């Protein structure tokens, strides 16, 4: 293997992690890389700095049970390392092996498959090292230094604490990476190509969602940690974040043996993940190479399980065209589905935090939280669609809509809202229905579902008030000022919307006629809104003022 | 000399290329013709190593290319049908990548790449990402990458697709100049006039099988037809195209 060829291939594969087909030129590799590294490093630094007052207070006066507070703090760093690395690896899921484009371009060159294999492995190693360092290095250096005033850290010494922190967070990241990459290797070996292509996007979406859940549910499992350690339930050993918190205590012992046992379990799990990765990734590579090139491009797409289920929703031909286009684009575009899955996972996590109440470390269900949970998720679903519709699927192909545009702003608005209802609100409410029926009973549960549909439709009208676009056809990103404003509005919006709507729901539950009145009122308001919507603004296919946005003047 | 012996490709039960044999000689431009889906690109993909043949052999200078695939690829230049390129690279960066993967000297790569880009009217666009290139510009980058290492065998799969008139003319002269330097050229195209003008020999494939392999003159004489278009229509198109066009016209006028 010549070093030039290996170096070129490694560089090429590494750059491909940051440039996929959806990014068309623009920023260079370095910019993307630094942005990613900065994004990964910031939470660790901020968390370490936020712990300073607590550490100083404990250094001055070691209060009772402080060891558990410190353990929860260490759990955060392990959880962040595990979740961020896992999320990044799932995000790069399609790039873990060389893809079809790589093989089509590289195969006619005098490059052996072994060289491609070695270079790809090296690029993966560089990616892993970058993620691990960015996620953990600042906190791994900062935290031991600021914790030297603590009694147990003083006793252990700086070197030991540094090693403990680095081992705990580094192993969490390594396990996440190896487990995800090993899982793909296993799937490549076990599944036939057709099944792999079918299952792979679902696994990627589920994996990214799980990683978001594992990070955002940190407050919950952090608060449960002490009571779980006392009860020793077997299922505690299923949470990787606990393992790597325990790994710290192999170096610097804390109270109780339970966490050290979990630490050893973490080491064994990482070793198993490494073995699976080595065996399956290497074996899968050759298989992947052959079948990627020989894959049938022209296999007909399978028909939907429910063909035309929502075809009754749009009325006019233009509306029907936009509606079907939005539905088919979302069904066929993995990047849009991944984006929505991440968005919904955030809402789902906040929902779980609101619905689970802890009494003396024991989890229970809060009745008000149970009412707010679907509303929280609905907020993220509708706002997620609002944002996803603004990412163009194939921007160069929007000429079809442009040459056919004959003043159909009304059709675009109606089709967009119906698409949100069909693809977002109805599936979300249906997914919650079993929980609603189980928790509230069948009558009340069905009433809640109806209420949620109405609330979702009203929310869609509000969030899509100023949306003069055909979904997925216009690259329109708000300026920086807008983004800050939007972030604040969203934070205020989702908390207020969810909890105020939950209160309204409780009030409506008290009397049956109130619910009927709300449903009828919603229908009247929505119909009136549709009529009153200003028809003046035409459908836009380009950014409103590109020259101003380019100069960041908006 | 490149010999293709009994080349066959099956996808499950479907035979796409069926027992295809022909010889490509140095200094000769061989046209490879056939309607869409006849097996042309599949044959080429087997030649360049993108697909493994189900049966048959490819011999280069008398040796099976499977014995030394990298050695064969060092002598091969290929312009694919689809402009598969890393679109975030600039034209120059792509040529540098191609040169390095072919093990060329760094100084030579930069000099040749820059000069090729200039000659192919891409000098000003050399630092622009390929994502911003037109179809014809991408095609010219692929042509430059195929020529960078001065290969002995050249395979052009619809290489003139998207080229403007001037660059189309340049490409035609380039084919002839390369043949004059003794290069072995396989040229796939649907532009029959161009094939007729530049190719010394024409192979016609239909439904995976070779139905004709002769010089253009030889075919004209054999089939007693004046042009390659008529020969091609006679060999592979059994449908009444004028009748079909009339049916389309009638259909779009219907309610």
Interface residues (C-beta under 8 A of the other chain):
Chain A: X2 X4 X5 X8 X9 X12 X15 X16 X19 X21 X23 X24 X25 X101 X103 X104 X105 X106 X107 X108 X109 X110 X111 X112 X290 X293 X294 X296
Chain B: X11 X48 X49 X50 X51 X52 X69 X70 X71 X73 X74 X76 X78 X80 X82 X84 X85 X86 X87 X88 X97 X98 X100 X101 X102 X103 X129 X131 X132
